[in-house]
Amino acid sequence: MSDLSEAPWQDDLFAELKRADIRQLPYVPDAGHAHVLIRAHQDPHIKPVVLTTEEEGIALAAGAWLGGERSVQLMQSSGVGNCLNMLTLISNCRFPFATIITMRGEWAEFNNWQNPMGRATQASLELMGVAVHRCDRPEEVGPTVGAALHAAFMGGDAVAVLLSQKLIGRKAW
């Protein structure tokens, strides 16, 4: 379990989810999102939804929007590759989409299997029409997530926020 008292940028991220009235939070379990997921599971107004694979979250976002709710998908950069074909649903069906992605394959990576998708994440999303913003420092998280959610739900855009591996911290195994 994450210590909820020592996570200021994660609290900023969660506050932006609340401010944007996010009701559904689809995710594939990831340690980088643990703090936000703990908070979401404790919040009666947000429904965390465990996915079996990341592309299911895009379909869930479409259904949430059609049902009058807002969804933000949490995933790791390695899951972006699983979503590429499904991202066409966003442009074809014209619904807002927001995702917050914890990066792997960057700073202090110990698992070389993470490196290829870590290098390809931003370009892959951009090629599929998703606007990408990146956070490398704690003070960037709240404002960047807030702006991304505004662009998605007020502007109808597809937006991703990448949380750098340096921000999240070195994985310890």
N, C-alpha and C positions, 0 to 999 in steps of 0.2 A: 504494500500500500504506500501511496505517496503521502508525504507529510504536507497537509493542507496549509500549514502556517508558513511555509517557506517557498512560495511559488508566485512571486508578484507578477511576472509577465503572463503566467498561465491564468492567474486571476483576472488580468486585464483582458485576455482572450475570452474567458467565460463571460465577463461583464458585457463585452460586445455582442456575444451570442444572445444574451438576455435582452440587451437594448434593441436588437433587431427582431425580437419576438420569434426566435428560432424555436420550433416545436418538435422537430424530428432531427436526430443526430445519428445517421448511419455510419458504421465503422467496422473495420476489421481490426481486432485487438492489436494494439501497438503501445509499447512502453512510452514512447514520446508523447502520446496523448493521454497518458494515465491520469494525470491530475484533472484535466477537463472532463474525462469520462467519469471519474469519481464524483465530481460536482454534478454532472448531468444525471447520474443515477440517483442522487439525493434530491433533485429538483422535481417537484410534481408537475411542472409545466413543460418539461422537456422529455421526450421519449427517445432514449438511446436504442438503436436498432442494430444488433449484431448481424453482420453480413457474412456469407460464406465466401464471397469474392467481391472485389471492389466494384466491378461494373454494375452490380445490383444496386449500388447506391445512386447511380444516375437514373435508373428507372424509378427508384423510390422518390428521388427529387421531383420527377415529372408527376408522379401520383400525388405527392404532397401538395404541389402547386395547384393541380387540378382540384384537390380537395380543400383548398383555401388555407393551407399551412406552408410554412417555410422550413426548408431543410438545409443543413450544411453537412457535407460529407467530410469525415476525418479519415485520412489514410497516410500511408508511408509512401515514399517515392517509388519503392519497388512495385507498388500496386498500380501505378500510373500506366504501366505497359499493358496491364489487363484491361484498361478502360478505353483504349484508343478507338476501337470500332464503335463502341457504345456512345462515345462523345458525339457522333453524328446525330444522335437523337436530339441533342440540345438545339443544334442549328436547324434541323428539319422540323421540329415541333415547336420551336421558339418559346422556351420557358427559361426562367432564370436558374442559374446553377452556381453554387459556391462550394469550394472545397478548401480545406486546410491540410497541408501536406508536410509531414515531418520528413526531412531529408536524410538520406543515407548515401554512402559512396563519396563522402566529402572529407572534411577535416577529421583526422585521427581515426579513419575507418579501419577496422581490423579484419573485416570480411570482404575479400576481393570480389565475391559474387554480387555485392551491392554496387560496385563501381560503375558498370555500364549503364544501368538505369539511372543512377545518380547523375551521371553526365548528360543523359538524354531527357531527363524529366522536363525541364523548362522548355526546350525546343519542341518536344513532342506535344506538349499542351498548346504552345503558341501555334504550331502547324494545324492543330485541330480547332483553332479559333478561340481559345481560352486566354483571357488576359492574365498575365502572371505578375505577382508582386512578391518580393522577398524580404524577409526579416533576418537580420544578422545580429541585432542588438536588442536587449530586452525592452528598451524604451520605444522601439519601432512597432512592437506587436499590437498594442491596443489601437493606435491610429491607423495602422495598415489594415488590420482586420475590419475595423469600423468602415473604412473607405471601400474595401472590397465588398462588404455586405450591402452597403448603400448602392454601389454600382450594379450588383446582382439584382437586388429586390426593388430598387427604385428605377434603375436603368434597363433592366431586363437582360443584363450581360451574363456571360459565363466567366467566372473569375476564380483564380487559384492563388492562395497565399502559401509560399514556401517558407517553412521554418527551418533555417539552416542547421546543419549538424553542430556547428560551433555554438549556436544559441542553445540548443537542446543539451549539449554536453557529450562528452566521450562515453561511448558504451563501455561498460565494465563487465567482463565475463570471467 
